[in-house]
Every structure is written in C-alpha cells, then in structure tokens.
C-alpha cells in the first residue's frame, strides 16, 4: 500500500473519532454549565479548553457560547468538531480509490451539512447529530471494508484517538470535581452506563467507574481496550520477527503503557489521575509520531535502480 493512502486512512479514523469524542465531552460539560448556576463559568470554560488542547484568550471572560464556537463550529481550530470532520473528508478524498463509496458519501454529506452556528437551545441536538453521523461513517466502514492493511490503519487511528479522548474525559471529571458532572453522567456520555451496570450492578462510584473506563477488557471505549486494539493493529501490519525484545518503537510504547495499566492497582492510578491521564495522552501522541516515522516518511528521497543485465 502507498504510504500516502495509509496515512490518509489513519487520519480518517483519528478525525472521525476526534469529532465524536469532542461532541461527547462538550455535551456533558456545557449542559452542566447550563444547569448549575453556582459553577464559575469562566474557570470551567478555561479548564475545559486546556484539557482539549485549545488556547484560551487571557483578556476576556469566557462563556459557554465561546467554548461552543471554539470547539464545535470553528473551522480553523484543529481541536474543533468542524475542523475534524472537514479533515476526515479531505483525507477521504485523497484515499478515494481505496475507501468505499458509502464512506465517502457519508463524510461528504456530513461536511456539507455542518452548521456554521449553533443556537443555544439546539446544542444537545447538534451533539447528538455529530455522534450519529460519526457512528454511521464508522458503521459503514465496518460493514464493507476488507480486513486488510487499509482496515488496520483506519482502526489504528481510531483506537489511538479513542484512548486519548477517554483519558481527556476522565481528566475533565477530576478538574471539576467539586461541581463537575456525576460519574453516571460521564458513563452515559461514553455510552457505558448500561455496560457498567451489567458489570458492577450498583450506583457508580469513583473507584468502580474509573476502573471500568480505564481498565475494562471488554468495553470498547476503555483506555485499556483501545490501547490493546491499537497494539493488535500494529502486530497485524508487521508481525514480529525479532528473537529478542520489540524493535518497533510504536509497539514498544503501547506495550509499556498497557503493562503499566494492567499491573498497577486502580487506587494507585486514581491517586494521581490527572497526571496519569496526561501520560496516556502523551503516549498516544508519541505512538502516532512513531507510526508516522515508520509508515508515512516524508523525508525519504527517491532512489533509482538501474536495470540489471
């Protein structure tokens, strides 16, 4: 497979998942600002922008509308939903000869219908629309795409981004501990509430909810599941041939993080949850860079091989 096609597929997966994850995080926290008059709006908005990796202006108080503009409909902010969906569509255009017609039409339609402004009373409806459109794109791809290298790159991108977004969601819960969303709300935002109840059979607690979203082996949005799925994709792309250790830096990064999560007690992780979630985000970023260097080199110079006599 051409490296440019592989790179486009990787980023389609990442951008679609980023749009979905951002919509889920914003839906929870902007609804909280609307319902709780005791929350300091400027402080909460700045904390949310910081966790989402978006710079906040220093010279003005931030409101719910400012966050909605920056992280939802702003087409020039790399952290926004609109930017992610437009980038997914652009990468799909570059990989048009590989992806299915259904996926292309799905992303094209979503981008064309992306609003430039969302009214206050329709915020939750907008986030639900984003979740539905991204779920449709992913579902179409799951139904029609052969499980070959193209699928592995798409799934690798999705898995890394989903781990990152779940870590960000957990970080925002801790940063707004005093007046933030309940664990029930956090679980619902991930679509995890029913799965959690089937597993723990009780009212969500900090220990159990965090453990479920971090370490559960079966829930597809848990950090552990996503990192493990990304590692499986890398192994499918390049089966191990080393007799000693692992030479691929991306696999090494994921393996070290998976081992750390698997063998550390949850109480130890919860003691410094924000720092640990920051570490997860750094690992996903470093893994993405390692994948780029391994499979999508931009510095490689062409070499010409003459005909052999």
C-alpha positions as protocol buffer text, in pm:
chain_id: "A"
residue {
  index: 1
  type: UNK
  ca { x: 0 y: 0 z: 0 }
}
residue {
  index: 2
  type: UNK
  ca { x: 122 y: 351 z: -81 }
}
residue {
  index: 3
  type: UNK
  ca { x: 226 y: 543 z: 229 }
}
residue {
  index: 4
  type: UNK
  ca { x: 7 y: 842 z: 139 }
}
residue {
  index: 5
  type: UNK
  ca { x: -301 y: 617 z: 124 }
}
residue {
  index: 6
  type: UNK
  ca { x: -211 y: 450 z: 453 }
}
residue {
  index: 7
  type: UNK
  ca { x: -163 y: 791 z: 616 }
}
residue {
  index: 8
  type: UNK
  ca { x: -499 y: 917 z: 488 }
}
residue {
  index: 9
  type: UNK
  ca { x: -677 y: 610 z: 625 }
}
residue {
  index: 10
  type: UNK
  ca { x: -503 y: 651 z: 961 }
}
residue {
  index: 11
  type: UNK
  ca { x: -616 y: 1013 z: 986 }
}
residue {
  index: 12
  type: UNK
  ca { x: -970 y: 945 z: 868 }
}
residue {
  index: 13
  type: UNK
  ca { x: -1000 y: 712 z: 1167 }
}
residue {
  index: 14
  type: UNK
  ca { x: -847 y: 966 z: 1403 }
}
residue {
  index: 15
  type: UNK
  ca { x: -1051 y: 1264 z: 1285 }
}
residue {
  index: 16
  type: UNK
  ca { x: -1386 y: 1081 z: 1286 }
}
residue {
  index: 17
  type: UNK
  ca { x: -1318 y: 956 z: 1638 }
}
residue {
  index: 18
  type: UNK
  ca { x: -1199 y: 1300 z: 1748 }
}
residue {
  index: 19
  type: UNK
  ca { x: -1523 y: 1462 z: 1631 }
}
residue {
  index: 20
  type: UNK
  ca { x: -1726 y: 1201 z: 1820 }
}
residue {
  index: 21
  type: UNK
  ca { x: -1517 y: 1230 z: 2138 }
}
residue {
  index: 22
  type: UNK
  ca { x: -1521 y: 1610 z: 2138 }
}
residue {
  index: 23
  type: UNK
  ca { x: -1900 y: 1610 z: 2095 }
}
residue {
  index: 24
  type: UNK
  ca { x: -1940 y: 1376 z: 2393 }
}
residue {
  index: 25
  type: UNK
  ca { x: -1714 y: 1583 z: 2621 }
}
residue {
  index: 26
  type: UNK
  ca { x: -1874 y: 1915 z: 2525 }
}
residue {
  index: 27
  type: UNK
  ca { x: -2227 y: 1780 z: 2561 }
}
residue {
  index: 28
  type: UNK
  ca { x: -2160 y: 1678 z: 2922 }
}
residue {
  index: 29
  type: UNK
  ca { x: -1981 y: 1992 z: 3034 }
}
residue {
  index: 30
  type: UNK
  ca { x: -2180 y: 2259 z: 2851 }
}
residue {
  index: 31
  type: UNK
  ca { x: -2502 y: 2106 z: 2980 }
}
residue {
  index: 32
  type: UNK
  ca { x: -2357 y: 2121 z: 3331 }
}
residue {
  index: 33
  type: UNK
  ca { x: -2284 y: 2493 z: 3291 }
}
residue {
  index: 34
  type: UNK
  ca { x: -2642 y: 2550 z: 3181 }
}
residue {
  index: 35
  type: UNK
  ca { x: -2796 y: 2358 z: 3472 }
}
residue {
  index: 36
  type: UNK
  ca { x: -2572 y: 2463 z: 3764 }
}
residue {
  index: 37
  type: UNK
  ca { x: -2575 y: 2841 z: 3837 }
}
residue {
  index: 38
  type: UNK
  ca { x: -2306 y: 2802 z: 4106 }
}
residue {
  index: 39
  type: UNK
  ca { x: -2036 y: 2696 z: 3863 }
}
residue {
  index: 40
  type: UNK
  ca { x: -1790 y: 2972 z: 3777 }
}
residue {
  index: 41
  type: UNK
  ca { x: -1836 y: 2981 z: 3400 }
}
residue {
  index: 42
  type: UNK
  ca { x: -1501 y: 3139 z: 3312 }
}
residue {
  index: 43
  type: UNK
  ca { x: -1297 y: 2895 z: 3526 }
}
residue {
  index: 44
  type: UNK
  ca { x: -1486 y: 2591 z: 3399 }
}
residue {
  index: 45
  type: UNK
  ca { x: -1453 y: 2701 z: 3036 }
}
residue {
  index: 46
  type: UNK
  ca { x: -1080 y: 2761 z: 3069 }
}
residue {
  index: 47
  type: UNK
  ca { x: -1026 y: 2421 z: 3232 }
}
residue {
  index: 48
  type: UNK
  ca { x: -1222 y: 2254 z: 2952 }
}
residue {
  index: 49
  type: UNK
  ca { x: -1027 y: 2436 z: 2678 }
}
residue {
  index: 50
  type: UNK
  ca { x: -700 y: 2346 z: 2847 }
}
residue {
  index: 51
  type: UNK
  ca { x: -788 y: 1976 z: 2864 }
}
residue {
  index: 52
  type: UNK
  ca { x: -895 y: 1981 z: 2499 }
}
residue {
  index: 53
  type: UNK
  ca { x: -563 y: 2136 z: 2397 }
}
residue {
  index: 54
  type: UNK
  ca { x: -709 y: 2466 z: 2278 }
}
residue {
  index: 55
  type: UNK
  ca { x: -562 y: 2802 z: 2380 }
}
residue {
  index: 56
  type: UNK
  ca { x: -792 y: 3038 z: 2568 }
}
residue {
  index: 57
  type: UNK
  ca { x: -772 y: 3420 z: 2536 }
}
residue {
  index: 58
  type: UNK
  ca { x: -641 y: 3590 z: 2851 }
}
residue {
  index: 59
  type: UNK
  ca { x: -805 y: 3929 z: 2815 }
}
residue {
  index: 60
  type: UNK
  ca { x: -1172 y: 3835 z: 2841 }
}
residue {
  index: 61
  type: UNK
  ca { x: -1412 y: 3620 z: 3041 }
}
residue {
  index: 62
  type: UNK
  ca { x: -1513 y: 3304 z: 2864 }
}
residue {
  index: 63
  type: UNK
  ca { x: -1870 y: 3189 z: 2831 }
}
residue {
  index: 64
  type: UNK
  ca { x: -2047 y: 2874 z: 2719 }
}
residue {
  index: 65
  type: UNK
  ca { x: -2102 y: 3033 z: 2378 }
}
residue {
  index: 66
  type: UNK
  ca { x: -1726 y: 3099 z: 2338 }
}
residue {
  index: 67
  type: UNK
  ca { x: -1643 y: 2734 z: 2406 }
}
residue {
  index: 68
  type: UNK
  ca { x: -1912 y: 2621 z: 2165 }
}
residue {
  index: 69
  type: UNK
  ca { x: -1767 y: 2844 z: 1895 }
}
residue {
  index: 70
  type: UNK
  ca { x: -1405 y: 2738 z: 1954 }
}
residue {
  index: 71
  type: UNK
  ca { x: -1454 y: 2363 z: 1995 }
}
residue {
  index: 72
  type: UNK
  ca { x: -1765 y: 2293 z: 1787 }
}
residue {
  index: 73
  type: UNK
  ca { x: -1812 y: 2508 z: 1476 }
}
residue {
  index: 74
  type: UNK
  ca { x: -1481 y: 2692 z: 1433 }
}
residue {
  index: 75
  type: UNK
  ca { x: -1339 y: 2566 z: 1104 }
}
residue {
  index: 76
  type: UNK
  ca { x: -984 y: 2689 z: 1169 }
}
residue {
  index: 77
  type: UNK
  ca { x: -930 y: 2543 z: 1518 }
}
residue {
  index: 78
  type: UNK
  ca { x: -766 y: 2195 z: 1497 }
}
residue {
  index: 79
  type: UNK
  ca { x: -944 y: 2094 z: 1819 }
}
residue {
  index: 80
  type: UNK
  ca { x: -1295 y: 2165 z: 1689 }
}
residue {
  index: 81
  type: UNK
  ca { x: -1559 y: 1925 z: 1562 }
}
residue {
  index: 82
  type: UNK
  ca { x: -1596 y: 2112 z: 1233 }
}
residue {
  index: 83
  type: UNK
  ca { x: -1222 y: 2102 z: 1164 }
}
residue {
  index: 84
  type: UNK
  ca { x: -1208 y: 1727 z: 1241 }
}
residue {
  index: 85
  type: UNK
  ca { x: -1496 y: 1643 z: 1009 }
}
residue {
  index: 86
  type: UNK
  ca { x: -1358 y: 1858 z: 728 }
}
residue {
  index: 87
  type: UNK
  ca { x: -1014 y: 1698 z: 771 }
}
residue {
  index: 88
  type: UNK
  ca { x: -1167 y: 1349 z: 764 }
}
residue {
  index: 89
  type: UNK
  ca { x: -1343 y: 1435 z: 440 }
}
residue {
  index: 90
  type: UNK
  ca { x: -1024 y: 1577 z: 286 }
}
residue {
  index: 91
  type: UNK
  ca { x: -827 y: 1264 z: 375 }
}
residue {
  index: 92
  type: UNK
  ca { x: -1109 y: 1052 z: 232 }
}
residue {
  index: 93
  type: UNK
  ca { x: -1078 y: 1245 z: -94 }
}
residue {
  index: 94
  type: UNK
  ca { x: -707 y: 1161 z: -107 }
}
residue {
  index: 95
  type: UNK
  ca { x: -780 y: 792 z: -49 }
}
residue {
  index: 96
  type: UNK
  ca { x: -1083 y: 784 z: -278 }
}
residue {
  index: 97
  type: UNK
  ca { x: -955 y: 483 z: -474 }
}
residue {
  index: 98
  type: UNK
  ca { x: -938 y: 272 z: -153 }
}
residue {
  index: 99
  type: UNK
  ca { x: -1236 y: 369 z: 61 }
}
residue {
  index: 100
  type: UNK
  ca { x: -1592 y: 262 z: -17 }
}
residue {
  index: 101
  type: UNK
  ca { x: -1845 y: 484 z: -192 }
}
residue {
  index: 102
  type: UNK
  ca { x: -2065 y: 464 z: 117 }
}
residue {
  index: 103
  type: UNK
  ca { x: -1793 y: 602 z: 346 }
}
residue {
  index: 104
  type: UNK
  ca { x: -1710 y: 881 z: 101 }
}
residue {
  index: 105
  type: UNK
  ca { x: -2076 y: 982 z: 66 }
}
residue {
  index: 106
  type: UNK
  ca { x: -2122 y: 972 z: 443 }
}
residue {
  index: 107
  type: UNK
  ca { x: -1828 y: 1206 z: 513 }
}
residue {
  index: 108
  type: UNK
  ca { x: -1916 y: 1430 z: 219 }
}
residue {
  index: 109
  type: UNK
  ca { x: -2277 y: 1469 z: 335 }
}
residue {
  index: 110
  type: UNK
  ca { x: -2173 y: 1533 z: 696 }
}
residue {
  index: 111
  type: UNK
  ca { x: -1928 y: 1806 z: 596 }
}
residue {
  index: 112
  type: UNK
  ca { x: -2183 y: 1970 z: 365 }
}
residue {
  index: 113
  type: UNK
  ca { x: -2443 y: 1982 z: 643 }
}
residue {
  index: 114
  type: UNK
  ca { x: -2206 y: 2103 z: 915 }
}
residue {
  index: 115
  type: UNK
  ca { x: -2357 y: 2427 z: 1052 }
}
residue {
  index: 116
  type: UNK
  ca { x: -2155 y: 2743 z: 1098 }
}
residue {
  index: 117
  type: UNK
  ca { x: -2351 y: 2843 z: 1406 }
}
residue {
  index: 118
  type: UNK
  ca { x: -2548 y: 2653 z: 1668 }
}
residue {
  index: 119
  type: UNK
  ca { x: -2821 y: 2821 z: 1869 }
}
residue {
  index: 120
  type: UNK
  ca { x: -2820 y: 2776 z: 2246 }
}
residue {
  index: 121
  type: UNK
  ca { x: -3144 y: 2580 z: 2254 }
}
residue {
  index: 122
  type: UNK
  ca { x: -3020 y: 2331 z: 1993 }
}
residue {
  index: 123
  type: UNK
  ca { x: -2678 y: 2248 z: 2139 }
}
residue {
  index: 124
  type: UNK
  ca { x: -2764 y: 1896 z: 2260 }
}
residue {
  index: 125
  type: UNK
  ca { x: -2939 y: 1824 z: 1930 }
}
residue {
  index: 126
  type: UNK
  ca { x: -2624 y: 1928 z: 1743 }
}
residue {
  index: 127
  type: UNK
  ca { x: -2400 y: 1700 z: 1952 }
}
residue {
  index: 128
  type: UNK
  ca { x: -2641 y: 1410 z: 1903 }
}
residue {
  index: 129
  type: UNK
  ca { x: -2628 y: 1472 z: 1526 }
}
residue {
  index: 130
  type: UNK
  ca { x: -2245 y: 1461 z: 1535 }
}
residue {
  index: 131
  type: UNK
  ca { x: -2247 y: 1132 z: 1728 }
}
residue {
  index: 132
  type: UNK
  ca { x: -2496 y: 981 z: 1486 }
}
residue {
  index: 133
  type: UNK
  ca { x: -2302 y: 1090 z: 1177 }
}
residue {
  index: 134
  type: UNK
  ca { x: -1970 y: 962 z: 1306 }
}
residue {
  index: 135
  type: UNK
  ca { x: -2131 y: 633 z: 1416 }
}
residue {
  index: 136
  type: UNK
  ca { x: -2281 y: 599 z: 1067 }
}
residue {
  index: 137
  type: UNK
  ca { x: -1943 y: 654 z: 900 }
}
residue {
  index: 138
  type: UNK
  ca { x: -1769 y: 401 z: 1124 }
}
residue {
  index: 139
  type: UNK
  ca { x: -2054 y: 151 z: 1090 }
}
residue {
  index: 140
  type: UNK
  ca { x: -2049 y: 172 z: 711 }
}
residue {
  index: 141
  type: UNK
  ca { x: -1676 y: 112 z: 710 }
}
residue {
  index: 142
  type: UNK
  ca { x: -1706 y: -186 z: 944 }
}
residue {
  index: 143
  type: UNK
  ca { x: -1965 y: -347 z: 716 }
}
residue {
  index: 144
  type: UNK
  ca { x: -1793 y: -313 z: 380 }
}
residue {
  index: 145
  type: UNK
  ca { x: -1416 y: -285 z: 433 }
}
residue {
  index: 146
  type: UNK
  ca { x: -1195 y: -589 z: 388 }
}
residue {
  index: 147
  type: UNK
  ca { x: -983 y: -671 z: 693 }
}
residue {
  index: 148
  type: UNK
  ca { x: -660 y: -588 z: 515 }
}
residue {
  index: 149
  type: UNK
  ca { x: -389 y: -328 z: 572 }
}
residue {
  index: 150
  type: UNK
  ca { x: -628 y: -43 z: 489 }
}
residue {
  index: 151
  type: UNK
  ca { x: -863 y: -155 z: 766 }
}
residue {
  index: 152
  type: UNK
  ca { x: -576 y: -191 z: 1014 }
}
residue {
  index: 153
  type: UNK
  ca { x: -455 y: 166 z: 955 }
}
residue {
  index: 154
  type: UNK
  ca { x: -810 y: 302 z: 988 }
}
residue {
  index: 155
  type: UNK
  ca { x: -868 y: 109 z: 1311 }
}
residue {
  index: 156
  type: UNK
  ca { x: -526 y: 203 z: 1448 }
}
residue {
  index: 157
  type: UNK
  ca { x: -607 y: 572 z: 1410 }
}
residue {
  index: 158
  type: UNK
  ca { x: -950 y: 528 z: 1570 }
}
residue {
  index: 159
  type: UNK
  ca { x: -813 y: 331 z: 1864 }
}
residue {
  index: 160
  type: UNK
  ca { x: -538 y: 580 z: 1948 }
}
residue {
  index: 161
  type: UNK
  ca { x: -779 y: 873 z: 1928 }
}
residue {
  index: 162
  type: UNK
  ca { x: -1045 y: 698 z: 2137 }
}
residue {
  index: 163
  type: UNK
  ca { x: -794 y: 620 z: 2412 }
}
residue {
  index: 164
  type: UNK
  ca { x: -689 y: 985 z: 2409 }
}
residue {
  index: 165
  type: UNK
  ca { x: -1049 y: 1109 z: 2427 }
}
residue {
  index: 166
  type: UNK
  ca { x: -1146 y: 877 z: 2713 }
}
residue {
  index: 167
  type: UNK
  ca { x: -840 y: 996 z: 2904 }
}
residue {
  index: 168
  type: UNK
  ca { x: -942 y: 1359 z: 2843 }
}
residue {
  index: 169
  type: UNK
  ca { x: -1295 y: 1289 z: 2965 }
}
residue {
  index: 170
  type: UNK
  ca { x: -1162 y: 1139 z: 3288 }
}
residue {
  index: 171
  type: UNK
  ca { x: -928 y: 1435 z: 3332 }
}
residue {
  index: 172
  type: UNK
  ca { x: -1214 y: 1686 z: 3297 }
}
residue {
  index: 173
  type: UNK
  ca { x: -1411 y: 1495 z: 3563 }
}
residue {
  index: 174
  type: UNK
  ca { x: -1128 y: 1539 z: 3814 }
}
residue {
  index: 175
  type: UNK
  ca { x: -1057 y: 1903 z: 3727 }
}
residue {
  index: 176
  type: UNK
  ca { x: -1420 y: 1990 z: 3803 }
}
residue {
  index: 177
  type: UNK
  ca { x: -1453 y: 1751 z: 4098 }
}
residue {
  index: 178
  type: UNK
  ca { x: -1641 y: 1987 z: 4327 }
}
residue {
  index: 179
  type: UNK
  ca { x: -1915 y: 2084 z: 4082 }
}
residue {
  index: 180
  type: UNK
  ca { x: -1846 y: 1863 z: 3784 }
}
residue {
  index: 181
  type: UNK
  ca { x: -2064 y: 1601 z: 3621 }
}
residue {
  index: 182
  type: UNK
  ca { x: -2151 y: 1288 z: 3817 }
}
residue {
  index: 183
  type: UNK
  ca { x: -1997 y: 956 z: 3729 }
}
residue {
  index: 184
  type: UNK
  ca { x: -2337 y: 849 z: 3599 }
}
residue {
  index: 185
  type: UNK
  ca { x: -2329 y: 1140 z: 3353 }
}
residue {
  index: 186
  type: UNK
  ca { x: -1972 y: 1057 z: 3250 }
}
residue {
  index: 187
  type: UNK
  ca { x: -2064 y: 694 z: 3188 }
}
residue {
  index: 188
  type: UNK
  ca { x: -2370 y: 792 z: 2986 }
}
residue {
  index: 189
  type: UNK
  ca { x: -2163 y: 1027 z: 2773 }
}
residue {
  index: 190
  type: UNK
  ca { x: -1942 y: 731 z: 2676 }
}
residue {
  index: 191
  type: UNK
  ca { x: -2239 y: 505 z: 2614 }
}
residue {
  index: 192
  type: UNK
  ca { x: -2105 y: 300 z: 2904 }
}
residue {
  index: 193
  type: UNK
  ca { x: -2380 y: 325 z: 3165 }
}
residue {
  index: 194
  type: UNK
  ca { x: -2571 y: 5 z: 3080 }
}
residue {
  index: 195
  type: UNK
  ca { x: -2248 y: -191 z: 3029 }
}
residue {
  index: 196
  type: UNK
  ca { x: -2127 y: -61 z: 3367 }
}
residue {
  index: 197
  type: UNK
  ca { x: -2447 y: -171 z: 3543 }
}
residue {
  index: 198
  type: UNK
  ca { x: -2419 y: -520 z: 3396 }
}
residue {
  index: 199
  type: UNK
  ca { x: -2062 y: -540 z: 3526 }
}
residue {
  index: 200
  type: UNK
  ca { x: -2082 y: -377 z: 3872 }
}
residue {
  index: 201
  type: UNK
  ca { x: -2457 y: -388 z: 3947 }
}
residue {
  index: 202
  type: UNK
  ca { x: -2464 y: -77 z: 4163 }
}
residue {
  index: 203
  type: UNK
  ca { x: -2461 y: 301 z: 4179 }
}
residue {
  index: 204
  type: UNK
  ca { x: -2143 y: 430 z: 4010 }
}
residue {
  index: 205
  type: UNK
  ca { x: -1863 y: 516 z: 4248 }
}
residue {
  index: 206
  type: UNK
  ca { x: -1535 y: 690 z: 4173 }
}
residue {
  index: 207
  type: UNK
  ca { x: -1337 y: 367 z: 4213 }
}
residue {
  index: 208
  type: UNK
  ca { x: -1564 y: 145 z: 4003 }
}
residue {
  index: 209
  type: UNK
  ca { x: -1648 y: 396 z: 3728 }
}
residue {
  index: 210
  type: UNK
  ca { x: -1286 y: 500 z: 3677 }
}
residue {
  index: 211
  type: UNK
  ca { x: -1176 y: 136 z: 3683 }
}
residue {
  index: 212
  type: UNK
  ca { x: -1436 y: 49 z: 3419 }
}
residue {
  index: 213
  type: UNK
  ca { x: -1341 y: 334 z: 3183 }
}
residue {
  index: 214
  type: UNK
  ca { x: -970 y: 276 z: 3232 }
}
residue {
  index: 215
  type: UNK
  ca { x: -915 y: -98 z: 3264 }
}
residue {
  index: 216
  type: UNK
  ca { x: -1214 y: -298 z: 3143 }
}
residue {
  index: 217
  type: UNK
  ca { x: -1101 y: -558 z: 2887 }
}
residue {
  index: 218
  type: UNK
  ca { x: -1437 y: -589 z: 2711 }
}
residue {
  index: 219
  type: UNK
  ca { x: -1579 y: -236 z: 2688 }
}
residue {
  index: 220
  type: UNK
  ca { x: -1464 y: -82 z: 2354 }
}
residue {
  index: 221
  type: UNK
  ca { x: -1419 y: 269 z: 2492 }
}
residue {
  index: 222
  type: UNK
  ca { x: -1199 y: 184 z: 2787 }
}
residue {
  index: 223
  type: UNK
  ca { x: -841 y: 310 z: 2768 }
}
residue {
  index: 224
  type: UNK
  ca { x: -701 y: -41 z: 2812 }
}
residue {
  index: 225
  type: UNK
  ca { x: -918 y: -187 z: 2535 }
}
residue {
  index: 226
  type: UNK
  ca { x: -829 y: 91 z: 2290 }
}
residue {
  index: 227
  type: UNK
  ca { x: -455 y: 71 z: 2351 }
}
residue {
  index: 228
  type: UNK
  ca { x: -466 y: -307 z: 2324 }
}
residue {
  index: 229
  type: UNK
  ca { x: -661 y: -284 z: 1997 }
}
residue {
  index: 230
  type: UNK
  ca { x: -405 y: -37 z: 1859 }
}
residue {
  index: 231
  type: UNK
  ca { x: -126 y: -277 z: 1954 }
}
residue {
  index: 232
  type: UNK
  ca { x: -306 y: -561 z: 1774 }
}
residue {
  index: 233
  type: UNK
  ca { x: -332 y: -348 z: 1459 }
}
residue {
  index: 234
  type: UNK
  ca { x: 43 y: -283 z: 1467 }
}
residue {
  index: 235
  type: UNK
  ca { x: 112 y: -654 z: 1504 }
}
residue {
  index: 236
  type: UNK
  ca { x: -112 y: -726 z: 1205 }
}
residue {
  index: 237
  type: UNK
  ca { x: 68 y: -466 z: 997 }
}
residue {
  index: 238
  type: UNK
  ca { x: 411 y: -602 z: 1083 }
}
residue {
  index: 239
  type: UNK
  ca { x: 425 y: -943 z: 1254 }
}
residue {
  index: 240
  type: UNK
  ca { x: 714 y: -975 z: 1497 }
}
residue {
  index: 241
  type: UNK
  ca { x: 1029 y: -1130 z: 1363 }
}
residue {
  index: 242
  type: UNK
  ca { x: 1262 y: -1028 z: 1645 }
}
residue {
  index: 243
  type: UNK
  ca { x: 1411 y: -1300 z: 1858 }
}
residue {
  index: 244
  type: UNK
  ca { x: 1483 y: -1056 z: 2138 }
}
residue {
  index: 245
  type: UNK
  ca { x: 1254 y: -775 z: 2251 }
}
residue {
  index: 246
  type: UNK
  ca { x: 1049 y: -548 z: 2026 }
}
residue {
  index: 247
  type: UNK
  ca { x: 1223 y: -322 z: 1778 }
}
residue {
  index: 248
  type: UNK
  ca { x: 922 y: -118 z: 1665 }
}
residue {
  index: 249
  type: UNK
  ca { x: 901 y: 196 z: 1880 }
}
residue {
  index: 250
  type: UNK
  ca { x: 523 y: 232 z: 1846 }
}
residue {
  index: 251
  type: UNK
  ca { x: 463 y: -125 z: 1968 }
}
residue {
  index: 252
  type: UNK
  ca { x: 712 y: -71 z: 2250 }
}
residue {
  index: 253
  type: UNK
  ca { x: 535 y: 245 z: 2371 }
}
residue {
  index: 254
  type: UNK
  ca { x: 195 y: 79 z: 2369 }
}
residue {
  index: 255
  type: UNK
  ca { x: 325 y: -238 z: 2534 }
}
residue {
  index: 256
  type: UNK
  ca { x: 485 y: -46 z: 2820 }
}
residue {
  index: 257
  type: UNK
  ca { x: 167 y: 156 z: 2880 }
}
residue {
  index: 258
  type: UNK
  ca { x: -61 y: -148 z: 2861 }
}
residue {
  index: 259
  type: UNK
  ca { x: 161 y: -332 z: 3109 }
}
residue {
  index: 260
  type: UNK
  ca { x: 162 y: -33 z: 3344 }
}
residue {
  index: 261
  type: UNK
  ca { x: -219 y: -12 z: 3338 }
}
residue {
  index: 262
  type: UNK
  ca { x: -270 y: -386 z: 3371 }
}
residue {
  index: 263
  type: UNK
  ca { x: -44 y: -447 z: 3669 }
}
residue {
  index: 264
  type: UNK
  ca { x: -92 y: -130 z: 3874 }
}
residue {
  index: 265
  type: UNK
  ca { x: -371 y: -123 z: 4134 }
}
residue {
  index: 266
  type: UNK
  ca { x: -652 y: 116 z: 4043 }
}
residue {
  index: 267
  type: UNK
  ca { x: -607 y: 302 z: 4373 }
}
residue {
  index: 268
  type: UNK
  ca { x: -255 y: 397 z: 4269 }
}
residue {
  index: 269
  type: UNK
  ca { x: -379 y: 528 z: 3934 }
}
residue {
  index: 270
  type: UNK
  ca { x: -660 y: 726 z: 4099 }
}
residue {
  index: 271
  type: UNK
  ca { x: -421 y: 895 z: 4343 }
}
residue {
  index: 272
  type: UNK
  ca { x: -279 y: 1099 z: 4054 }
}
residue {
  index: 273
  type: UNK
  ca { x: -548 y: 1053 z: 3792 }
}
residue {
  index: 274
  type: UNK
  ca { x: -490 y: 1382 z: 3608 }
}
residue {
  index: 275
  type: UNK
  ca { x: -116 y: 1315 z: 3578 }
}
residue {
  index: 276
  type: UNK
  ca { x: -180 y: 959 z: 3464 }
}
residue {
  index: 277
  type: UNK
  ca { x: -433 y: 1075 z: 3203 }
}
residue {
  index: 278
  type: UNK
  ca { x: -181 y: 1333 z: 3079 }
}
residue {
  index: 279
  type: UNK
  ca { x: 67 y: 1047 z: 3046 }
}
residue {
  index: 280
  type: UNK
  ca { x: -185 y: 847 z: 2838 }
}
residue {
  index: 281
  type: UNK
  ca { x: -228 y: 1145 z: 2606 }
}
residue {
  index: 282
  type: UNK
  ca { x: 148 y: 1179 z: 2568 }
}
residue {
  index: 283
  type: UNK
  ca { x: 175 y: 809 z: 2484 }
}
residue {
  index: 284
  type: UNK
  ca { x: -93 y: 829 z: 2214 }
}
residue {
  index: 285
  type: UNK
  ca { x: 80 y: 1134 z: 2067 }
}
residue {
  index: 286
  type: UNK
  ca { x: 423 y: 967 z: 2075 }
}
residue {
  index: 287
  type: UNK
  ca { x: 280 y: 647 z: 1925 }
}
residue {
  index: 288
  type: UNK
  ca { x: 118 y: 846 z: 1646 }
}
residue {
  index: 289
  type: UNK
  ca { x: 451 y: 1013 z: 1573 }
}
residue {
  index: 290
  type: UNK
  ca { x: 630 y: 675 z: 1576 }
}
residue {
  index: 291
  type: UNK
  ca { x: 373 y: 535 z: 1331 }
}
residue {
  index: 292
  type: UNK
  ca { x: 427 y: 838 z: 1111 }
}
residue {
  index: 293
  type: UNK
  ca { x: 803 y: 790 z: 1108 }
}
residue {
  index: 294
  type: UNK
  ca { x: 770 y: 417 z: 1039 }
}
residue {
  index: 295
  type: UNK
  ca { x: 495 y: 408 z: 777 }
}
residue {
  index: 296
  type: UNK
  ca { x: 448 y: 763 z: 645 }
}
residue {
  index: 297
  type: UNK
  ca { x: 800 y: 901 z: 593 }
}
residue {
  index: 298
  type: UNK
  ca { x: 805 y: 1247 z: 436 }
}
residue {
  index: 299
  type: UNK
  ca { x: 1183 y: 1287 z: 428 }
}
residue {
  index: 300
  type: UNK
  ca { x: 1262 y: 981 z: 218 }
}
residue {
  index: 301
  type: UNK
  ca { x: 1442 y: 1070 z: -106 }
}
residue {
  index: 302
  type: UNK
  ca { x: 1361 y: 869 z: -420 }
}
residue {
  index: 303
  type: UNK
  ca { x: 1630 y: 635 z: -539 }
}
residue {
  index: 304
  type: UNK
  ca { x: 1653 y: 497 z: -887 }
}
residue {
  index: 305
  type: UNK
  ca { x: 1763 y: 142 z: -953 }
}
residue {
  index: 306
  type: UNK
  ca { x: 1902 y: 68 z: -1296 }
}
residue {
  index: 307
  type: UNK
  ca { x: 1810 y: -234 z: -1497 }
}
residue {
  index: 308
  type: UNK
  ca { x: 2002 y: -545 z: -1415 }
}
residue {
  index: 309
  type: UNK
  ca { x: 2182 y: -703 z: -1707 }
}
